[in-house]
């Protein structure tokens, strides 16, 4: 790969970055239809199997503490390629898991490997674009990436139907091999030599400290984090709620999940189309209202449904569509606005946002899994709280204008 000339954020490069970002939804969503089956096969509880999801998200968040600074030191390209190699090996290991504890540990390692490509894909967008241009690029990348969560549970359901749940991890390993080949031939190095940072522990802590003490950065980061907490609450709870409580088949669950993601894709395309006209900050200011309102409504209905069982599934799906679709407006705009002042440590800034995002998601997801009582209430309560905190974080910490 020739890296002697300065790369540009071309459509081809954006497509490669979208492919690298797809490992999050692929690794999380493809095996969602199989969670109840895995619980039976490994003779474990729903809460224990849900921990395989939380372990992935915790590792995905924690691993970014390393990948961002490593990308700032060694460059984006070698760190991404190394992570893909480890991802393939751990995916194969998951296919051979013999107990819930084994799968939890392997999913933790898989999460550590998967986060490199995702955090540094965001960083590479920041390397080559700023503010509204970066928000537009991230929206287009999210629109492309949203194909993965749309298809992943559908593919996972079909793979499980024909070959069993272990075959899902062989498919993930194959996706890792394909991504490695594409990245090897098409991924340039975007880190400017003058922006390389030393990989010294005290310096890393200093950079993280600077970000953590900046009110505006934390406002944007928390806004995005609580939005993802709502999403991961849905991801953690919906397989058991939809399949066990409302009787949706694992194969049809993938269709329902994919239909939800269609609205997220529409939101991403809308944001990419209008962010330059309206501005990322202005769109974000209005977008954060939606998850607070729709989440609170679903939370109240969830309490009523848990006690009386008179509402049914469809009203909840309407609220969830609005809340989840808004992620495509909140995530790219808050990320672009948070990172715009840190070109000299874009990897570190992206890492911290990733840690906060997936840390919040893992906590909310684990709570939903451990409090699951056969009703929809734990999931909708977590989604409602996350939606309200998303709005509060933006209004309390982000200065208008």
N, C-alpha and C positions, 0 to 999 in steps of 0.2 A: 504494500500500500504506500503510495507516494504521499508523504506529508510535508513536502518542501514548500508548497504553496498554502496560503491561508484558506481553510475550508469555508464554505458558505452554507447557510441553512436551506439547502435545496430540497425539493420534494422527495428525492431519493433518500437523502440523509434523514429527513423527518420520518419517512416510512421505516427506516432502520431503527430509529429511536423509539418509534411506536411499537415495533416488534420487541425490543428489549423491555419496554414498559409493560408489555402484555403478560409477563411472567407472574405478576401479582394476581390478576384475575384468573389466569389459567391454573395456577397452583392452588388457589382458594376455591374457585367455583366448579372446576371439573369434577371434583369428587363429592360435592354437596349432595347429589341425589343418592350417593352410596352410603352416607353416614349411618342411617338406620341399619342397613345391611351389614356394615362393618361392625357395628355394635353387637349384632347377633353372632357374626362369624368369630369375632375375637372374645366373645362372652364377657362383654363390658357394658357399663351403663351409658346412657346418652350423654351424661355429664363428662364421663371419662373420654369418650370419643370426641366430644366437642373440644376437649383440651388439645387434640391434635391440631385443631384450627387455631386456638389461642397460642399454642407453642410456636407455630409458624409465624404468627403476627408479632409476637414478642421478639423472636429472633430477627424478624425482618426489620423491626424498629431498632433494636439494639445494634445490629450489624452495621447500620448506617453510621454509627459513631466512628467506626473504623473506615468504611469505604469512602466517605466524603473527604476526610483528611488524607487518606491514601491517594485518592484521585487528585488532590491538590499538590501532592508531592511527586508521584510517579507518572501522572498523566491519566487521562480517562480510559484510553484504549487498553493498556495492559491489565488494569484492574478489572475491567469488564470481562475480558477474555478469561482471566483466572477464575472469576466467579462462575462463569458458565460451565467450566470444566467440573467444578465441585458440584454444581447443580445437577448435572447429568448423573454423577456417581451417587449422590444421595437419593435421587429419584428412583434409581434402580434398587437401592437399599430398601426404600419404602415398599416396593413391590414384594419383598421377601419378609416383611414384618410378620412375626408370629404371635405378638401380644400387643395389647394397647400401649403398654409402656415402651415397647420397642418403636411403635409407630410415632408416639409422641416425641421421643428423642430424635428419630430420623427426620421428622417434620421440622423440628427445631433447627437441625443442621441444614435442611433444605431451605428454610427461611433465611438463614445466614448467607447462603450462597446466592439466593435469588435477588437480594436487595441491591447488589452492586450495580447491575444493569439499570435498575429503575432509578436509583438516586443519581447516578451519573448521566442518565439520559436527560433528566431535568437540568442538571448542571451544564450539559453541553448546549442546551437551548439558551441558558443564561450566558454562556460563553459567546454566543453568536447573535444574540438579540437582547433588547431591553424593553421594559415596561409593557406598553400596549402591544408592541410587536411580539414580545415574548409571550404575553397572555394569549394572543391569537395563535401563535405556534403551538402552545401547550393545549389550547382548545382543539386544534386540528389533530394533534397527537392523541388527545383523549378520545376524539371521535373515531379515529382509526383503532385505538386500543379497545374501545368499547365493543368492537366486534368480538373480542375474546370472551368477555363475560356473557355476551349474547349467545355465543355458540358453545362455550365450555360446558355448562350443565347439560345442554342437549347432547353434545358428544359424549360426555361422561355417562349420561343415562343409557345411551345406546351401547357404549363400550361395555358397561357393566352388564347389560341385558344379554349381550352375546358372548362375552369373555370373562366376566367376573370383575370385581372391584380392583383387583391387583393389576389388571391390564391398564387401568387408568394411569398408573404411575409409569408404565412402559411408554405410554403415549407422551407423557410429560418429559421423559428422558429423551425421546425422539425429537420433541420440540426444542429441547436444549441443544441437541446436536445441530439442528438446522440453524438455530440462532448463532451458534459459534461459527459456523461456516460463513454465514452472511456477514457477521461482524468482522471476521478475519479479512475478508476481501473488500468490504465497503465502508468500514468505520474509520474515519480519520482521527487524528489527535487534534483537539480543539483548545487545549490549555496553552496559553501564551507562556513562553519561558520566563518572563519577568513576574508572572503570577504564581510561580511554583513556591510552595510553602514548606518549611522544614517539618519533618515528622518527629517533632520533639513533644513529649507529653505535656510539659508545662506550657508550651506555645499553643497546643491544641486546646487545653483547658482555658487559656486566656481568650482564644477566639470564641469558644462556646460561651464564656462568661460575658463577653461583649454583646453577643446576641441575646442572651438571657436577660440582660439588664436594659435592653432597648424596648421601650413600651410599644412602639408601633410594630416592630417585628413580632413581638409576642402576641400582639392583638391579631395580626394576620395568621400567625401560626396556630393559635388556639381556635380561631374561627374555622380554619380548615380541619383541625384535629377533631373537633366535636362534630363536624359534618361527617367525617369518616367514622366516628364512633357510632353515629346513627346507622350508617351503611353496614358496619360490621355487626351491629346488633341484629339487623335484618338478616344478614348472611348466616349468623350463628343460630338464630331461632327458627327461621323459615322452613328449613328441611323437616324438622320435627313437628312444627305447628301445621304446616300444609299437608304433609304426608300422613302423620299419625293422628292429628286432631281433626282435620277436614277431609281426609281420605283421598287426597290427590296422589296418583301413581308416581313413582320415581321418574318415569319417562316423561310424563306430562308436567312434572315439576320444572324440568328444564325449559319447557315451552313458556311456562308462566314467568320464570326468572328471566328468560331471554326477552320476553315482551316488555318487562319492566325496564330492561336496559335500552330498548329502542327509544324510549323517552329521554334517557340520559344522552343518547347519541344526538337526538334532535336538539337538546339543550347545548351540546358542545358545538354543533354547527351554527346555531344561533349566536353563540358567544363569539365564535370566530368571525362571523359576518359583521357583527355590530360593535365589537370592542373598540375598534379604531375610531368609530363615530361617537360612541357614548363614553368611552373610557372605562378601564377596568375597575377603578374605584367606585364610579357611579353605579355600574351594574351590580357590583358586590353589595353596595349599601342597601339596595332594594331586595336582592336575592336572599339575604339572610333572614328576611321576614318569613319566607315560605316554610322552611323546615320547623320554625318555632310554632307557627299556626297549625300546620298539618300534623306535626308530631304531637302537639298537645291534644288535638281533636282525637287522634288515634289512641292516645293514652287513656282518655276518659272513656271512649267506647270500649277499650280493652277491659277496663274494670267492670263495666256493665256486662260485657259478654262473658267474662269469667264467672260472674255471679248468677246471671240469668240465662245465658246462652241463646239470646233472642236476636242478635244482630246478623250473624253469618259472616262469611269471608269477604264478600265483594266490597262493602263500604271501607274495610281496612285497606284493600288493594288500591282504592282511589286515593286515600290519604298517603299511602306509601309511594305511589307513582309521583305525586307532587314533591314529596320530601326527597326521594332518591334522585329524581331528575334534576333537582336544583344543585346537586353535587357538581354537575358539569358547568355550572356558572360560578360556584363558590371556589372550587379547588384550583382551577387554572388562574383565576384572577387574584386570589389571595396569595398563591405561590409566587406569581410574577411580581406583585407589589411588595412582598416580603423580601425578595432576593435582589431587588433592583439596585440597592445601595451597596452591595457586597461583591463586586466583580473580582476582588482580590482574594476572596475566600468563599467562592460560590459553592464549592463542594461541601464545605463545613456548614454553610447556611442550609443547603439542601438536606444534609445529614440530620441536622437538628429538627427540621420540619418533619422529616421522615420518622425520627424517633418519637416525636410527640404524636404524630398522626397514628402510627401503628401501635404505640403504647396505649393511647386512648382507645383505639379499636379493640386491642387485645383485652383490656380491662372490662370494657362494656360487653364484649362478646363472651368472656368467661363468666361474668355475672349472669348473663342471660342463660347460658348453658347450665350453670349450677343451681339456678332458681327455677328452672323449667318445671312446671307442675301440671303439664298436660293442657294448659290453656294458652291463649295468645297474650295474656296480660304482661308477663315478664318482658317479652320482646317489645311490645308497644310502649311500656313504661320507660324502658331504656331509650327507645327511639325518641320519645317525647322529651325526656330530660336532656338528651344530647342536642335536640333541635333548639330548645330554649337556651341552653348554654352557648350554642353557636351564635345566636343573636346577641346575647349579653356580652360575650367576648369582643365582638366587633364594636358594639356601641360604647362599651366602657373603655377600650384601649386604643382603638383606631381614631385618630383625630380627623375630623371632617375636612375634606379638601386636601 
